[in-house]
Amino acid sequence: MSKTILSVDDSASVRQMVKLTLTGAGYQVVQANDGSEGLAKARQSQVDMVMTDLNMPVMNGLALIRELRKLPSYKGVPILFLTTESDAQLKAEAKAAGATGWITKPFQQDQLIAVVKKVLGG
């Protein structure tokens, strides 16, 4: 069975690129427009990994990670930031919140797939 990844980003073009890249590599992708919608979808059905932007309306990526980490079923689920931000302080804050890793936009498709495979094991 293929692994399912939740992609949370307020940019439709980024969500589309992530979906095309990951489905092409054999993953299933669930999409959300912001952290609040992402949290709702994560509660609806368990996913194997979450990939989130940082800066989004309604609920940003840091808040989403903090909320997901409160859920017992998401304690060990890898969460990657996919963002334009590269500030060391933000990275430290993300790690403290429970982020597994960080990918800076714009991303290379093969780089994204390599990181996902490494994190999900496979």
Order of alpha helices (4+ residues) and beta strands (2+ residues): beta-alpha-beta-alpha-beta-alpha-beta-alpha-beta-alpha
